[in-house]
Amino acid sequence: MKSLNNSMRTLLAVILAAYLVSPALAFDLDSDMPITVGADSARLDDGKGIATYTGAVELVQGKTRLTAERVVLYRNAEGLNRIEATGSPARYQQPVTSGEGETDAKARNITWSATDKQLTFEREAVIEQNGNVFRGDIIHYDTEQRVVTAEGSQDTGSGPGRVEMVIQPRSGNISSDSSN
C-alpha cells in the first residue's frame, strides 16, 4: 500500500508539472525589472541583510505579484536570496508563460529561495491555473528542474489530509455525444 502511495505521488507530480505549473514560477533575479515593495510598515536591518514588511504587503516584479500580511526579504553578498511571506492566506500570482491565463497560488506560508531554486507553499496550499486546481498541505516546486512534490497533512485522528488535483479536459477532446 505504501508503494502505491509513493507511485501516486510521483504520478501526481508529473501530471502537475505538465498541466499546472508555469515554467518560470518565481521572481526573476536576472531580469532588468526591479522588485518593488509596498507595505504599512517596514524595518531594515542592513547589517544582517534582513528587511521585514508588515501590513498589506505587496511585492511586484513586472506582472508577478506576491501579497501577504508579513514579508521578510533576506539579502547576501550576491543580492536578494530568500523571500518568506505569511498571511491568511498569502497569495502569489504570475501570468502563464505558454498561452493565456494566470497561475494563482495561495498558502499560509510561501517561501522562495534563490539558492535552492525552490518555491514552497505550506499550510492550506492551493495552486490554480486555467481551471486546473492542486491542493496539498505542502507543495514544493523546483524552479530549475521543474519538479513538483506535494504532501498531505498529518493524520489528526479524523483521517490524513490528502493531495488533491482537478485537471480540466483539453479543449477539442470533449465529446458531446455520449452514445458512442
Secondary structure, DSSP 8 states (H G I E B T S, - for coil): -HHHHHHHHHHHHHHHHHHT--TT-S--TTSSS--EEE-SEEEEETTTTEEEEEEEEEEEETTEEEEEEEEEEEEETTEEEEEEEEEEEEEEEEE-SSSS-EEEEEEEEEEEETTTTEEEEEEEEEEEETTEEEEEEEEEEETTTTEEEEE-----SS-----EEE----TT---S-TT-
